[in-house]
Amino acid sequence: MKGWLGITLGDPSGIGPEVALKALARTENDAFKYLLLGDTKLIESLNKLSGLQLPITPFQSYQQPGRFFYLQTGPALPADLACGSKTAAEAAMAALTEGARRSIAGELDGIVTAPVNKESIIRLGDPFMGQTEYLSEMARADRTAMMLLGADDRGRWLRVALVTTHIPLRAVADKLTKPKIVQTIELAAQSCRDLGLSRARIGVCGLNPHAGEGGEIGTEEITTVIPAVEEAKSRGIDVVGPLAADTLFYYAYNGHYDAVVAMYHDQGLGPLKMIGFESGINWTLGLPFIRTSPDHGTAYDIARKNKANPESMLSAINLARRLAAQRT
C-alpha cells in the first residue's frame, strides 16, 4: 500500500468538485493522502465557498507532508464555464486520464472518480461508453465488471454486478454470452472475499420475466444463463440461478445472498438505488488498481450552490481506503 488515492473531479461544471471537497473534510485522519486531479483555481474557490477551508496544497512529490493536495490536469478553466460544455468535457477527461495513468504506473493505490457527462464527452468525437469502460481500456484489462453497492438506514446491503452495462435494451440478449456471465460471477465472488465477507454466495438473475418460465417467455436462461451458472459451480463458486429478478433482490436484501449478478443495467440499478440512492458506490471489479465512484450524476441544477450531498462520494472514498488497506 502506497497510502495515496487520486480523486478525479469529473465534470467541473457539475457537483463532482464540491462533493469531493465535502467528503474529504469528513475522512478520518489516517495515513492516507489524497491527490485532487482537476482545475486548481476551481478547487480553491470551492474550498472557500463551502467554508471548509481544507488545508490543500499544490502537489510536488509523493514525499511531501500533509494530507490533501491538488494538481492541474488540463488548461485553466474560464470563470464562465457552461454546464456540459466542450471545455468541461475535455477537463473531465484530462483528470480521468491522469488519474488512470498514475494508478497504472503504480504511483497511486487507486482513484475515486467524480461523475462525468457522457453525452458531452461523446460530442468531443471519440467513442465513450462510460468511465468503467474507458479505464478498462486504458489498463488493458479485459476481465472487468461494474459492481454497485448500497445500504439502507439499517445497514442492509445490496451488491450488484452487471453482465452488460451501457448498451441499448434491445441489444442485451445478443450481448449475453456464457463466458461473460461466468466472468461476472467470478468477479462478484472475488469482490465478496475482498470485502472480507464470511461467505460469497451469489444469486444470478434471469434475463426474462420469471426467469423465462422454462422457455415459455424466452430461451436465454436455458441456452446461456444456466450453462454459465453450472460452469461457475464447477469452479467451486457458491452460486444459485437463474432466479426471477423480482424475488431474488428481495432475498438478497434480506441476507440470503451476498451479491447479485444482473443481466443488464436497469435490472440491477433500480433495486440498488431504491435502498441506497444517497450512499451508493460504483466499484470497477477486475482492474489492476482500485477504482470507485459515487453513484450519481453531475446534477447541474445544484452545481456551485453548496447544496450537494457528499454521502455517496464519502462512501466511495471509504471503500477505496478499505480495499487499499486490505491489499497490504
N, C-alpha and C positions, 0 to 999 in steps of 0.2 A: 504494500500500500504506500503510495506517494503522499497521500494526505491532501491532494489538490482536486477540486471539482470545478469544471468550467460551467458558467451559466450563460447560454446564448440568449440574447434579449429578444429574438424573434422580430416580428414586425414592429418597428419603432413608433408607428402611428397608432398602435393598439395598446392593450393594457399589460403586455409582457414585461416591459421595463419596470412598471410600477409594482406589479405583484412580486417580481424578483427582489426588489429592494425591501418590500414589506416582509417577505418571507425570511430573508437573510437576517433582518432585525430580530426575528424570533427563533433563530437557530441557537442551539446550546453552544456555549463557549468551550469547544473541544479542540482537538488537534487539527481539524480540517481548515483549509484555506480555500478561498473562493475567488475565481477569476471571472469577472463580468466582461463579456465579449459583445461589443456594440459601439455606440457613439458616446464618447466620454462627456461631451457637453450636455447631452440628454440625461446621462446618469447624474451629473452634478446638479442639474436643475430640478430633477425629480426628487433627489435626495433632500434638497432644500424645501421644495413644495410640500412634500409629505410630512415634513417636520421630524423625520427620522434622524437626520444628521449622522448617518453611519460614517465611521472612520475609514473611508475608501481612499486608497492612494494609487497613483499610476504604477502599473506593473513594470518592474525592471528585471527581476530574476526570481527563480523559484526558492532562493535562499533568503529573500528579504523578510524582515519582521513584519508582523501584522496579520490580519485575517481576511480583509476584503480589498480586492484590487480590481482595476479596470484597464482595458486595453482597446484602443481604437482599431476596428477591423475593416473599415472602409472609409470612403471620403466623408468629411464632416457634413452633417445634415443641415439643411436650411431650417430656419426658425418657423417657417410657414409650411412645414411638411404636411401634405394632404394624405388623408386616410386611404390606404390601399394603393398608393401611387407607385409608379415605376421606381422612384428613388427609394421608397420604403421597402419594396420587394428586394431590390439589389442589396440594401443594407442587411436585411434579414438573411439572405443567402451568404453574404460575406461572413457574418457572425457564425452561422451554422457550419460553413466550410472550415473556418479557422478552428472551431471547437473540435470538429471531427479530425482535422489534421493533427492537432496536438494530442488527441486521445490515441489515434492510430500510432503516433510516434512514441507513445508511452510516457508523455510528459504529464498527462492528467489521468486520474483514475477513471474519469468519465465526464459526461456532460449532462446537464439538465437543460432542456430546450424549451424556451417560451414559444407561444403559438405564432404561427405564420399564416398568411393569407394565400392559400394555394392558387386561387384564381388570378391574383395579381402576379404571382411568380410565373405561372404558365404564360401570361401575357408577355413575359420577357423573351419568349421564343424557344425555350428549351423544355423538353418533356419533364413533368414533375408530378408524381403521384402522391407524394407526401414526404415528411421528414424521415419516417421509418424506411421507406424505400430508398431515399437518397443516401442515407447513412449506410445502409446495407451495400449499396453500390460502391460508395467510397471505400468501405472497408473490405470490399470483395468477399463479402460474407453471403453465401448462397443458402444458408440454413438459418433463417431468421423468422420470427413471428411477432406480431403485435399482441401484447397482453395488457388488458385494462384491469385495474384493481380499485376497489372502493369498499367502504364500510359504512354502516348506518350508525345512528347515535348510541346504539347498544353494543357496538363493536363486532357486529356480524358482517363478515366479509363475503364479497364475490370476487372471484378471479377468473377472467375470461380471456382465453387465447383464440385468435381468429385464424381460420384457414385461408380465407380471402379477405382483402381489405377494401381498398378504394377502387372498386370496379362497378359497372352498372349491374343492377339486379338481374337483368336478362342474361348476363354473361356468367353468372355464378356457377350454374350447373356444368357448363363447359370447362370451367377452370378447376373444378374439383377433381383431384386425382388421388389414387391410393397413396403414392409416396408423399404428397403434400400433407395429407391428413395424418399419416404416421409421423411425419416430421413434427407437426404441430403438437401431437400428443406427447411425443418425446420431450419437446421443449417445455411443455406445460408441466410435465412430471419433474423435469430438472429444476424448473422455477420453484416448485414446492420445496425441493431439497435446498435450494439456495436461500430460501426464506426460513429455513430451519424448522419446517413443519414436521410433526411426528410421523406423518404418512404422506403419500402422494397419490390420492385416489382421484381419478379423472373421469368425469362424465362427458360423453360425446353426444352432441345434438344430432338429430336427423336433419336433413335438408327440407323435407316436405312436411306438411301438417301431419300430426300423429305419427311421425317418422315413417311415412309412406303407406301405412296400413297394409303391410305385407305385399307391396307392389300395386295396390289399388289406387294410390294417389302419388304416383311417381316411383321410379325404379332405382334411383341413385343410391338409396340405402342398401339395396341388395347387391348392386353391381360395384359400388365403390366404398361406401362407408363401412359396412360390415367386414369386408376383407381387410380394410385398414385397421379396424379395431382388433381383429383376430391376429394380425401381424404384430401389432403393438403388445398384445398379451403374450405372444410367443417370445418377445424380447424382455419379459419379466415386469411389465408395467401393470399396475393395478388400474384397469380401465374398464368402463361399462358403457355400452351403447350399441347402436344409436338409440337415443331416447327422445320422446317428444319434447321439444324445447319448452313448451308451456308448463310442463310438470318438472322437468329437470332443474330449471332455475329455482323453483320453489324448494326442492330438496337440497340443492347446493347452498342456498341461502340459509337453510337450517342445519348445515353442517354435515350432510351426508357425503358430500364431495368436496375436495379441496380446490379443485379448479374445473372449469367447464371449457370444452373446445366447441366453439360455434362455427358454423359453416360460412357465415357472411357477416358483414359489418353490423347492420342494424339488428340482426338476430341476437348478437351478444351485447351491444352497447345500450339497447333500450332498457333491459333489466338493470344493467350496471349503473346507468345514470339515474334510474329511479331511486336507488338506495344511496348513491354516493356522488350526487351531482357536484357538490361543492368541494369534495375532497378526493375525487377520482384521480388516478395516476395512470399514465401510459408508460409501459416498460417494454423496450425492444429486446426480445429474447434472442440469443444466438450471436450477438455482436462480440468482437474481441475486447470491447470496453463497455462500461456501464452507460446506458442512456435511459433516462426517464424524462417525463414531461408532465405538466398539468393537463388535465383532460377537459380543456375548454378552449374557446376561440379567442379572437382578437378583441371582441367587444368594443368596437369603435365608438359606440354611443356613450360610453362612460370613460373613454381614454382621456388622460390628462386632467381628470376631475377629482382625483384622490378618493374614488369610490370603490375601486376594485377589491374583491375579496381574495386574499392571498392563500387561502386554505389548501387549494389544490397544488399550488406551487410549493408550499411548505411540505406537503405530503410527498411530493416528488423529490425534493431535496433530501428529506429524511430517509426515504427509501434508498436513494443513491448512496448516502453516507453508510447506511446499514449494510448494503451489498459490498461496498468498498472495504468496510471493516472486516467483513466475513471472509474476504478473499486473502487476507493477510496470512 
